[in-house]
Amino acid sequence: MLEVLVGKDGKMSPRNAERFLRMLAEREPVFEANLKKVKPARGEMWAEVEKYFRDKYERLKAFLRQAIDRKESVQCSL
């Protein structure tokens, strides 16, 4: 699905970054459901695992918002 958002040059335009953010928001229930299925590795606490994935998700959204605000394309490797 992301291939539609990325041009042949490997870049995601700010407009498509906005579309991607909307797609992420629409699928947050899926993210939440899948997060609950993640099993911590031996010695890890569930809170650490949850924080790791939530932080990564928030960083991705912040990165996309920054590209949109700056009107810059994002170089993608899928």
Backbone atoms as SQL, in Angstrom:
CREATE TABLE atoms (id INTEGER PRIMARY KEY, chain TEXT, resi INTEGER, resn TEXT, atom TEXT, x REAL, y REAL, z REAL);
INSERT INTO atoms VALUES
  (1, 'A', 1, 'MET', 'N', 0.810, -1.184, 0.000),
  (2, 'A', 1, 'MET', 'CA', 0.000, 0.000, 0.000),
  (3, 'A', 1, 'MET', 'C', 0.862, 1.260, 0.000),
  (4, 'A', 2, 'LEU', 'N', 1.983, 1.237, 0.704),
  (5, 'A', 2, 'LEU', 'CA', 2.843, 2.419, 0.752),
  (6, 'A', 2, 'LEU', 'C', 3.475, 2.728, -0.596),
  (7, 'A', 3, 'GLU', 'N', 3.581, 1.723, -1.453),
  (8, 'A', 3, 'GLU', 'CA', 4.173, 1.945, -2.764),
  (9, 'A', 3, 'GLU', 'C', 3.404, 3.017, -3.532),
  (10, 'A', 4, 'VAL', 'N', 2.105, 3.128, -3.288),
  (11, 'A', 4, 'VAL', 'CA', 1.271, 4.131, -3.956),
  (12, 'A', 4, 'VAL', 'C', 1.655, 5.532, -3.498),
  (13, 'A', 5, 'LEU', 'N', 2.155, 5.654, -2.284),
  (14, 'A', 5, 'LEU', 'CA', 2.501, 6.956, -1.709),
  (15, 'A', 5, 'LEU', 'C', 3.912, 7.408, -2.055),
  (16, 'A', 6, 'VAL', 'N', 4.705, 6.506, -2.591),
  (17, 'A', 6, 'VAL', 'CA', 6.106, 6.806, -2.894),
  (18, 'A', 6, 'VAL', 'C', 6.291, 6.803, -4.410),
  (19, 'A', 7, 'GLY', 'N', 6.888, 7.872, -4.921),
  (20, 'A', 7, 'GLY', 'CA', 7.115, 7.973, -6.352),
  (21, 'A', 7, 'GLY', 'C', 8.222, 7.049, -6.836),
  (22, 'A', 8, 'LYS', 'N', 8.381, 6.985, -8.143),
  (23, 'A', 8, 'LYS', 'CA', 9.435, 6.151, -8.731),
  (24, 'A', 8, 'LYS', 'C', 10.818, 6.611, -8.307),
  (25, 'A', 9, 'ASP', 'N', 10.918, 7.871, -7.893),
  (26, 'A', 9, 'ASP', 'CA', 12.192, 8.416, -7.428),
  (27, 'A', 9, 'ASP', 'C', 12.496, 8.036, -5.983),
  (28, 'A', 10, 'GLY', 'N', 11.567, 7.278, -5.351),
  (29, 'A', 10, 'GLY', 'CA', 11.774, 6.838, -3.973),
  (30, 'A', 10, 'GLY', 'C', 11.412, 7.882, -2.939),
  (31, 'A', 11, 'LYS', 'N', 10.697, 8.930, -3.355),
  (32, 'A', 11, 'LYS', 'CA', 10.349, 10.003, -2.426),
  (33, 'A', 11, 'LYS', 'C', 8.845, 10.059, -2.186),
  (34, 'A', 12, 'MET', 'N', 8.498, 10.405, -0.950),
  (35, 'A', 12, 'MET', 'CA', 7.111, 10.634, -0.565),
  (36, 'A', 12, 'MET', 'C', 6.914, 12.140, -0.469),
  (37, 'A', 13, 'SER', 'N', 6.006, 12.658, -1.242),
  (38, 'A', 13, 'SER', 'CA', 5.736, 14.102, -1.249),
  (39, 'A', 13, 'SER', 'C', 5.060, 14.510, 0.058),
  (40, 'A', 14, 'PRO', 'N', 5.108, 15.801, 0.390),
  (41, 'A', 14, 'PRO', 'CA', 4.391, 16.262, 1.581),
  (42, 'A', 14, 'PRO', 'C', 2.901, 15.915, 1.540),
  (43, 'A', 15, 'ARG', 'N', 2.296, 16.024, 0.365),
  (44, 'A', 15, 'ARG', 'CA', 0.876, 15.669, 0.233),
  (45, 'A', 15, 'ARG', 'C', 0.651, 14.193, 0.579),
  (46, 'A', 16, 'ASN', 'N', 1.519, 13.329, 0.095),
  (47, 'A', 16, 'ASN', 'CA', 1.379, 11.904, 0.407),
  (48, 'A', 16, 'ASN', 'C', 1.750, 11.603, 1.855),
  (49, 'A', 17, 'ALA', 'N', 2.633, 12.408, 2.441),
  (50, 'A', 17, 'ALA', 'CA', 2.936, 12.249, 3.869),
  (51, 'A', 17, 'ALA', 'C', 1.682, 12.553, 4.689),
  (52, 'A', 18, 'GLU', 'N', 0.907, 13.549, 4.257),
  (53, 'A', 18, 'GLU', 'CA', -0.369, 13.844, 4.924),
  (54, 'A', 18, 'GLU', 'C', -1.322, 12.653, 4.787),
  (55, 'A', 19, 'ARG', 'N', -1.368, 12.078, 3.609),
  (56, 'A', 19, 'ARG', 'CA', -2.224, 10.905, 3.385),
  (57, 'A', 19, 'ARG', 'C', -1.780, 9.749, 4.290),
  (58, 'A', 20, 'PHE', 'N', -0.468, 9.552, 4.392),
  (59, 'A', 20, 'PHE', 'CA', 0.070, 8.488, 5.227),
  (60, 'A', 20, 'PHE', 'C', -0.302, 8.716, 6.693),
  (61, 'A', 21, 'LEU', 'N', -0.205, 9.956, 7.158),
  (62, 'A', 21, 'LEU', 'CA', -0.600, 10.257, 8.540),
  (63, 'A', 21, 'LEU', 'C', -2.080, 9.937, 8.772),
  (64, 'A', 22, 'ARG', 'N', -2.911, 10.259, 7.807),
  (65, 'A', 22, 'ARG', 'CA', -4.344, 9.928, 7.937),
  (66, 'A', 22, 'ARG', 'C', -4.539, 8.411, 7.983),
  (67, 'A', 23, 'MET', 'N', -3.792, 7.691, 7.148),
  (68, 'A', 23, 'MET', 'CA', -3.884, 6.232, 7.140),
  (69, 'A', 23, 'MET', 'C', -3.472, 5.665, 8.505),
  (70, 'A', 24, 'LEU', 'N', -2.405, 6.207, 9.076),
  (71, 'A', 24, 'LEU', 'CA', -1.960, 5.752, 10.387),
  (72, 'A', 24, 'LEU', 'C', -3.046, 5.989, 11.434),
  (73, 'A', 25, 'ALA', 'N', -3.642, 7.176, 11.402),
  (74, 'A', 25, 'ALA', 'CA', -4.693, 7.514, 12.372),
  (75, 'A', 25, 'ALA', 'C', -5.884, 6.562, 12.231),
  (76, 'A', 26, 'GLU', 'N', -6.259, 6.268, 10.999),
  (77, 'A', 26, 'GLU', 'CA', -7.385, 5.358, 10.758),
  (78, 'A', 26, 'GLU', 'C', -7.103, 3.951, 11.270),
  (79, 'A', 27, 'ARG', 'N', -5.841, 3.593, 11.291),
  (80, 'A', 27, 'ARG', 'CA', -5.467, 2.226, 11.668),
  (81, 'A', 27, 'ARG', 'C', -4.938, 2.112, 13.095),
  (82, 'A', 28, 'GLU', 'N', -5.095, 3.161, 13.889),
  (83, 'A', 28, 'GLU', 'CA', -4.617, 3.093, 15.272),
  (84, 'A', 28, 'GLU', 'C', -5.252, 1.953, 16.063),
  (85, 'A', 29, 'PRO', 'N', -6.526, 1.612, 15.830),
  (86, 'A', 29, 'PRO', 'CA', -7.063, 0.448, 16.546),
  (87, 'A', 29, 'PRO', 'C', -6.295, -0.844, 16.226),
  (88, 'A', 30, 'VAL', 'N', -5.821, -0.973, 15.013),
  (89, 'A', 30, 'VAL', 'CA', -5.022, -2.142, 14.629),
  (90, 'A', 30, 'VAL', 'C', -3.682, -2.109, 15.363),
  (91, 'A', 31, 'PHE', 'N', -3.070, -0.933, 15.414),
  (92, 'A', 31, 'PHE', 'CA', -1.806, -0.762, 16.156),
  (93, 'A', 31, 'PHE', 'C', -2.002, -1.188, 17.612),
  (94, 'A', 32, 'GLU', 'N', -3.081, -0.698, 18.231),
  (95, 'A', 32, 'GLU', 'CA', -3.346, -1.024, 19.638),
  (96, 'A', 32, 'GLU', 'C', -3.554, -2.531, 19.824),
  (97, 'A', 33, 'ALA', 'N', -4.320, -3.133, 18.941),
  (98, 'A', 33, 'ALA', 'CA', -4.574, -4.579, 19.048),
  (99, 'A', 33, 'ALA', 'C', -3.292, -5.381, 18.878),
  (100, 'A', 34, 'ASN', 'N', -2.474, -4.991, 17.905),
  (101, 'A', 34, 'ASN', 'CA', -1.222, -5.717, 17.674),
  (102, 'A', 34, 'ASN', 'C', -0.222, -5.490, 18.803),
  (103, 'A', 35, 'LEU', 'N', -0.230, -4.308, 19.364),
  (104, 'A', 35, 'LEU', 'CA', 0.679, -4.016, 20.481),
  (105, 'A', 35, 'LEU', 'C', 0.372, -4.935, 21.664),
  (106, 'A', 36, 'LYS', 'N', -0.894, -5.199, 21.891),
  (107, 'A', 36, 'LYS', 'CA', -1.280, -6.079, 23.005),
  (108, 'A', 36, 'LYS', 'C', -0.804, -7.512, 22.798),
  (109, 'A', 37, 'LYS', 'N', -0.542, -7.891, 21.555),
  (110, 'A', 37, 'LYS', 'CA', -0.099, -9.251, 21.239),
  (111, 'A', 37, 'LYS', 'C', 1.409, -9.441, 21.391),
  (112, 'A', 38, 'VAL', 'N', 2.149, -8.357, 21.486),
  (113, 'A', 38, 'VAL', 'CA', 3.611, -8.443, 21.573),
  (114, 'A', 38, 'VAL', 'C', 4.000, -9.042, 22.918),
  (115, 'A', 39, 'LYS', 'N', 4.863, -10.025, 22.841),
  (116, 'A', 39, 'LYS', 'CA', 5.340, -10.675, 24.058),
  (117, 'A', 39, 'LYS', 'C', 6.737, -10.145, 24.387),
  (118, 'A', 40, 'PRO', 'N', 6.918, -9.657, 25.605),
  (119, 'A', 40, 'PRO', 'CA', 8.250, -9.184, 25.990),
  (120, 'A', 40, 'PRO', 'C', 9.272, -10.323, 25.967),
  (121, 'A', 41, 'ALA', 'N', 10.481, -9.980, 25.595),
  (122, 'A', 41, 'ALA', 'CA', 11.567, -10.964, 25.642),
  (123, 'A', 41, 'ALA', 'C', 11.894, -11.255, 27.108),
  (124, 'A', 42, 'ARG', 'N', 12.560, -12.345, 27.313),
  (125, 'A', 42, 'ARG', 'CA', 12.936, -12.715, 28.682),
  (126, 'A', 42, 'ARG', 'C', 13.707, -11.556, 29.322),
  (127, 'A', 43, 'GLY', 'N', 13.281, -11.196, 30.498),
  (128, 'A', 43, 'GLY', 'CA', 13.941, -10.123, 31.232),
  (129, 'A', 43, 'GLY', 'C', 13.376, -8.736, 30.944),
  (130, 'A', 44, 'GLU', 'N', 12.520, -8.620, 29.939),
  (131, 'A', 44, 'GLU', 'CA', 11.909, -7.324, 29.625),
  (132, 'A', 44, 'GLU', 'C', 10.581, -7.181, 30.371),
  (133, 'A', 45, 'MET', 'N', 10.275, -5.958, 30.677),
  (134, 'A', 45, 'MET', 'CA', 8.982, -5.651, 31.290),
  (135, 'A', 45, 'MET', 'C', 8.038, -5.198, 30.178),
  (136, 'A', 46, 'TRP', 'N', 6.748, -5.519, 30.323),
  (137, 'A', 46, 'TRP', 'CA', 5.757, -5.132, 29.319),
  (138, 'A', 46, 'TRP', 'C', 5.783, -3.618, 29.102),
  (139, 'A', 47, 'ALA', 'N', 5.928, -2.851, 30.167),
  (140, 'A', 47, 'ALA', 'CA', 5.927, -1.385, 30.053),
  (141, 'A', 47, 'ALA', 'C', 7.066, -0.897, 29.161),
  (142, 'A', 48, 'GLU', 'N', 8.206, -1.551, 29.222),
  (143, 'A', 48, 'GLU', 'CA', 9.346, -1.174, 28.375),
  (144, 'A', 48, 'GLU', 'C', 9.040, -1.431, 26.907),
  (145, 'A', 49, 'VAL', 'N', 8.448, -2.568, 26.626),
  (146, 'A', 49, 'VAL', 'CA', 8.105, -2.937, 25.248),
  (147, 'A', 49, 'VAL', 'C', 7.062, -1.970, 24.702),
  (148, 'A', 50, 'GLU', 'N', 6.051, -1.703, 25.489),
  (149, 'A', 50, 'GLU', 'CA', 5.002, -0.783, 25.066),
  (150, 'A', 50, 'GLU', 'C', 5.576, 0.609, 24.804),
  (151, 'A', 51, 'LYS', 'N', 6.416, 1.087, 25.702),
  (152, 'A', 51, 'LYS', 'CA', 7.035, 2.402, 25.533),
  (153, 'A', 51, 'LYS', 'C', 7.884, 2.448, 24.268),
  (154, 'A', 52, 'TYR', 'N', 8.635, 1.388, 24.002),
  (155, 'A', 52, 'TYR', 'CA', 9.477, 1.327, 22.816),
  (156, 'A', 52, 'TYR', 'C', 8.645, 1.537, 21.550),
  (157, 'A', 53, 'PHE', 'N', 7.563, 0.766, 21.404),
  (158, 'A', 53, 'PHE', 'CA', 6.752, 0.851, 20.186),
  (159, 'A', 53, 'PHE', 'C', 5.958, 2.158, 20.117),
  (160, 'A', 54, 'ARG', 'N', 5.458, 2.626, 21.236),
  (161, 'A', 54, 'ARG', 'CA', 4.729, 3.902, 21.221),
  (162, 'A', 54, 'ARG', 'C', 5.668, 5.060, 20.873),
  (163, 'A', 55, 'ASP', 'N', 6.873, 5.038, 21.422),
  (164, 'A', 55, 'ASP', 'CA', 7.854, 6.085, 21.109),
  (165, 'A', 55, 'ASP', 'C', 8.212, 6.073, 19.622),
  (166, 'A', 56, 'LYS', 'N', 8.429, 4.892, 19.068),
  (167, 'A', 56, 'LYS', 'CA', 8.752, 4.785, 17.637),
  (168, 'A', 56, 'LYS', 'C', 7.609, 5.334, 16.786),
  (169, 'A', 57, 'TYR', 'N', 6.401, 5.000, 17.149),
  (170, 'A', 57, 'TYR', 'CA', 5.218, 5.457, 16.423),
  (171, 'A', 57, 'TYR', 'C', 5.112, 6.983, 16.479),
  (172, 'A', 58, 'GLU', 'N', 5.306, 7.547, 17.661),
  (173, 'A', 58, 'GLU', 'CA', 5.232, 9.008, 17.814),
  (174, 'A', 58, 'GLU', 'C', 6.354, 9.705, 17.041),
  (175, 'A', 59, 'ARG', 'N', 7.536, 9.106, 17.025),
  (176, 'A', 59, 'ARG', 'CA', 8.650, 9.685, 16.267),
  (177, 'A', 59, 'ARG', 'C', 8.367, 9.666, 14.769),
  (178, 'A', 60, 'LEU', 'N', 7.759, 8.589, 14.283),
  (179, 'A', 60, 'LEU', 'CA', 7.396, 8.519, 12.873),
  (180, 'A', 60, 'LEU', 'C', 6.408, 9.622, 12.519),
  (181, 'A', 61, 'LYS', 'N', 5.376, 9.790, 13.342),
  (182, 'A', 61, 'LYS', 'CA', 4.378, 10.824, 13.068),
  (183, 'A', 61, 'LYS', 'C', 5.000, 12.216, 13.134),
  (184, 'A', 62, 'ALA', 'N', 5.872, 12.457, 14.094),
  (185, 'A', 62, 'ALA', 'CA', 6.539, 13.756, 14.209),
  (186, 'A', 62, 'ALA', 'C', 7.417, 14.023, 12.987),
  (187, 'A', 63, 'PHE', 'N', 8.115, 13.002, 12.530),
  (188, 'A', 63, 'PHE', 'CA', 8.963, 13.129, 11.341),
  (189, 'A', 63, 'PHE', 'C', 8.133, 13.502, 10.121),
  (190, 'A', 64, 'LEU', 'N', 7.008, 12.822, 9.946),
  (191, 'A', 64, 'LEU', 'CA', 6.133, 13.124, 8.813),
  (192, 'A', 64, 'LEU', 'C', 5.561, 14.538, 8.914),
  (193, 'A', 65, 'ARG', 'N', 5.147, 14.941, 10.118),
  (194, 'A', 65, 'ARG', 'CA', 4.615, 16.305, 10.302),
  (195, 'A', 65, 'ARG', 'C', 5.671, 17.352, 9.986),
  (196, 'A', 66, 'GLN', 'N', 6.901, 17.085, 10.381),
  (197, 'A', 66, 'GLN', 'CA', 7.990, 18.017, 10.108),
  (198, 'A', 66, 'GLN', 'C', 8.211, 18.154, 8.603),
  (199, 'A', 67, 'ALA', 'N', 8.203, 17.060, 7.892),
  (200, 'A', 67, 'ALA', 'CA', 8.366, 17.108, 6.434),
  (201, 'A', 67, 'ALA', 'C', 7.221, 17.895, 5.798),
  (202, 'A', 68, 'ILE', 'N', 6.018, 17.680, 6.290),
  (203, 'A', 68, 'ILE', 'CA', 4.853, 18.404, 5.770),
  (204, 'A', 68, 'ILE', 'C', 5.007, 19.899, 6.031),
  (205, 'A', 69, 'ASP', 'N', 5.364, 20.255, 7.261),
  (206, 'A', 69, 'ASP', 'CA', 5.520, 21.671, 7.623),
  (207, 'A', 69, 'ASP', 'C', 6.603, 22.353, 6.798),
  (208, 'A', 70, 'ARG', 'N', 7.661, 21.622, 6.510),
  (209, 'A', 70, 'ARG', 'CA', 8.771, 22.189, 5.730),
  (210, 'A', 70, 'ARG', 'C', 8.550, 22.077, 4.219),
  (211, 'A', 71, 'LYS', 'N', 7.457, 21.394, 3.852),
  (212, 'A', 71, 'LYS', 'CA', 7.152, 21.159, 2.442),
  (213, 'A', 71, 'LYS', 'C', 8.306, 20.417, 1.739),
  (214, 'A', 72, 'GLU', 'N', 8.832, 19.428, 2.451),
  (215, 'A', 72, 'GLU', 'CA', 9.943, 18.620, 1.937),
  (216, 'A', 72, 'GLU', 'C', 9.475, 17.179, 1.703),
  (217, 'A', 73, 'SER', 'N', 9.988, 16.573, 0.660),
  (218, 'A', 73, 'SER', 'CA', 9.714, 15.160, 0.421),
  (219, 'A', 73, 'SER', 'C', 10.567, 14.312, 1.337),
  (220, 'A', 74, 'VAL', 'N', 10.121, 13.100, 1.546),
  (221, 'A', 74, 'VAL', 'CA', 10.822, 12.144, 2.406),
  (222, 'A', 74, 'VAL', 'C', 11.392, 11.048, 1.516),
  (223, 'A', 75, 'GLN', 'N', 12.687, 10.791, 1.649),
  (224, 'A', 75, 'GLN', 'CA', 13.328, 9.698, 0.909),
  (225, 'A', 75, 'GLN', 'C', 12.928, 8.387, 1.588),
  (226, 'A', 76, 'CYS', 'N', 12.376, 7.453, 0.825),
  (227, 'A', 76, 'CYS', 'CA', 11.872, 6.202, 1.369),
  (228, 'A', 76, 'CYS', 'C', 12.600, 5.003, 0.778),
  (229, 'A', 77, 'SER', 'N', 12.722, 3.985, 1.584),
  (230, 'A', 77, 'SER', 'CA', 13.274, 2.711, 1.127),
  (231, 'A', 77, 'SER', 'C', 12.320, 1.644, 1.639),
  (232, 'A', 78, 'LEU', 'N', 11.555, 1.072, 0.735),
  (233, 'A', 78, 'LEU', 'CA', 10.555, 0.082, 1.139),
  (234, 'A', 78, 'LEU', 'C', 11.008, -1.315, 0.816);
